[in-house]
Every structure is written in structure tokens, then in C-alpha cells.
């Protein structure tokens, strides 16, 4: 969100290549980083701090020296592992034998779906995407369960009325009526429809997906708390 200039070395002329408006600056993405003092030794900002400092000071010679020191330390560590027979097992990367490259294990290459994808976040080095379809699918499934139960309930009530109006003796009618005491009107259902219809839960799938949603909600709250701690 800063200005970018083009310098023509032959003529010494300078022209503006990019000058963002105030609207562009307002729309910039917020950058969330871990505080420097809370970073581990191998996180990039801490690991490359001396190289970065030299570059910012314009000291190319010092930056090259510091870069060489880091790389030599890594070579020595690899040599020691090789001599001791210690296998290096990366946590977040895998080796692709076909291309002979290291690839991130949890990369997500699919296009971003603005209608389904809510947010992408990183936890313990693993990128995860929160999606809408789980809650939508669960709501649709719950509605299907409720409609099926309403249908069965209405069929049962209709059978009761049919039996009550049949040509049976009065004592049989009384017994039938008392055995079919379920309310006939079930047009409106609350959130406790399962209990209202005599079911403690709609079905195993609903319960499983509800627990999954609770886990996602808990993870979001944990991320929000972590962000607040970072800002502090």
C-alpha cells in the first residue's frame, strides 16, 4: 500500500508506477504475527534477524556474511545427523520423488469458494478452511428428520380418529381413544421437536454433525483468544 517508482538509470528520470488511494490503504489486509520475543529459534523473523538488519542498513557485505553463517550451521547440523545415522523427519513437509522437491503436506490448491468457504486459518502449522456446507447439510438433514416424524405422527393420529369413528362398542371406543392420546395438531414445532414428538434426539447423524459444529466453534473461539493475546 505504498508508492512505487520507476527509476530510469540512463536518463535519470523517475516516474510514479503505483500510488495507492486512501481507499486502497483502508482495504489492506491486517497482518497478524507472533511477537518477536515469543518466536522460537527457527522462525523466520528471528532466524534471519541479522541478515535483515544488514539489508535494511544497506550493508550487502554484512548481509552476505550473516547468510553464510546460517547456511553453514545448517550444513553442519545435516552432517552431524548423517554421521550419527539420525533420520530427519519434517513435520509439515514431504519429499516429492517425482519432482525432487519438498512440498507442504497440508496445501489446499482448490479455488476459494466465496459461497461456501468462511475463513482460512493456521493452527500448529496446519492450514485449515472453515466451510458453510456442514451447518447447511446438518440443517437440511434435521428438517428432513422432522418432516418424516411429522408424517408418521399425522398418520398415527389419522388412524386413531378412524378407529374412534368405527362401529365398535362404546367401551372399546373409550379404550381406543385413551390409547391414542397424541395431540392431533402438530403444525408448529419448536427447537425441541424431537422431545415434543417423543424422541430424545433426531438421529445419530444429526448428533454427530452437531458435535462437529461445536468443535469448530470451540476452535474459532480459541483462535480469537490467541489473536487477542497477540495484539496485547
N, C-alpha and C positions, 0 to 999 in steps of 0.2 A: 504493500500500500504506500510505497514511497516513489519519488520521482526517479526516472531512468533517463540518462543522457547518452547520446552517441557522440564520441569524440573522433573527428577525422584527423589522423596524425599527419597526413601530408599537407593539409591546408591549415590545420589548427582550428578549424571551425567546430562548434559544438551546437547540437540541436537536441530538443527535447523529444524523446521517443515515447515516454509514457508519463502522464501527470494525472494521478487519480483524483476524482472529485471527492467532496466531503461525504457524499452518499456511498461511494465505494469504500471509503475508510470506515464508515459506520457498519457496513455489512461484513467486515472482515471476521474470520473465524477466531474464536477465542483459543489461545494456546494454553494448554494445561501441562505443566511439567512438574516433576518431582523436585523438591528443594535440593540444592546442591549438597548441603550437609547431610541429607538423608539418602543420597545416592550411594550405591555400592561401588567398589573399586573398578569394576569393569563396565559401568555405564558410560556411554559415550562422552557426555559433558565432562565428567570427572577424569576419565582415562586420557582424553585429548586436551586437557586444560592448558598445558604448557605450549603445545603446538598452536592452539587457538590464540593464546596470549601473544605469541611471537608474530602470528599473521596479522593480528589487529594492530600491532606496533610497526608493521611493515618490515620486520626483520626476517627476510627469507632464509638467511643462513641459519639463524637460531631455530626457525621452524623446521628446517630440514634435519638439523641435529636431533631435535626432540623426537621427530618422527622416526629417525633411525634407532634411537634408544628404545622406543616402544616396540618396534618390529624385531629388534634383536632380542628383547626379553621374551617375546612370543616364540621366536625360533629356538631359544634355549629351553623354554618350557616344553616345546614339542620334542626336542632332542632328549630331554630327561625322561619323558613318557615313553619314548621309543626304546631307550636303553633299559628301562625298568619293566618293559612289557605291559605298561598301563594303557588300556584302550580308552580313547576319547569318545565320550557319548554325549553329543549335543542334545539339549533338552528341547529346543524349538526348531531345529533344522535337520534335514535329511539329505543324504547324498544321492543325486540322480546319476546313476551309472551311464544312462544313455547320452546325456549332455555333459557329464563330468562336472556338474555344478551343484552347489548347495542350495536347497530350496526350503523356504519356510513351511513347516509342517501343516500349519492351520490357515494357509492362504485361501481366500474366498474370491474367485475370479468371476463370479456371475455378476451381471449388471445390477446396479442398485434399483430396487423396485419401490418407488415412492408411495404406491398404494398399499404395499404390504410390509415394507421394512420401516421400523420405527427409529432405531438407533443402532450404532455400532460402537462397541466398547472393548477395551482390553483388560483382561484380568489374569495376573500371573503370566504375562507374556502371550496369552492366547486371545486372538481376536474373535469376538462373538457378535452376532447380529440378532437383535430383538425383533420379532416379527408379529404382525397382527393376526395372521391366519389361525393361530392356535385358539385365541379367545373367540374368534368368529366361528370356527368349526365347533368349539365346545357349546356356544350359544345355540347354533343350529341343531346340534345333536340333542341338547337339552329340550329345545322346543319340540323336536320330533318325539322324544320320550313322553313329554307332557301330552301332546296330541294323541298319541297311542293310548295313553292311560285314560284320557277323556272319552275316547271312542269306546273303550272297554267298559268304562263307568256308565255311559249312556245306554249301552246295550244291556247292561245288567239292570239298570233302572227300568228300561222298557219291558224286560222280561218279568220284572216284579209286578208292573202295572197290568201286564197281560194275565198273569196268574191271579191277581186280585179281582179282575173282572170276569174270570171264568165261572162256569156253573158248578161251583163247589159248595158244600155245606158251609154255614157261617163259621163254625169252629175252625174248619180248615182255612178259611179266608183270613181269620184272625191270626192263625199261626203263620200263614204266608206273609201277611202284612208285617208282622213283627220281625220276621226273618229278613225282610227287605227294607230295612230302616235307613238305607243310604239316601242322603238328600238327592232330589231329582234335578235341582238347578246347579249346574257347575259352569256357568258362563264366565265367571271371573275367578282367576286364580292368583294367589299371592306368591311371594318368593318361596314359601314353604309348601308348594303344590304337592311335593312328594309326601309330606306328612299329612296334608289335608286328605289325600287320596288313600292314606293308609300305608305309604311306602316311606321308609326311613331315608332312602337315597334313590335317585332316579335310576342309575345303573353303574356298573363298575367303571365303564369308560369315562362317564362324567366325573366320578370321584377322582380317577387317575389324572385327568386333564386339569381338574380344579387344583389338585396338589401341585401340578407342574406350573400352573399360573402363580400360585403362592410362592413357589421357589424363585420364579423370575422376578416377582415383585420384591422379594427379600433381597435379591441380588442388586436390583436397581437402588433400593434404599441404602445398601452397603456402598455402592458406587457414589451416591450423592454425599454420603458422610465422608468418604475418602476425599472427594473434591473439596468439601468444606475445610477439612483438615489441611489440605494442600494450600488453599487460599490463606488460611491463618498463618 
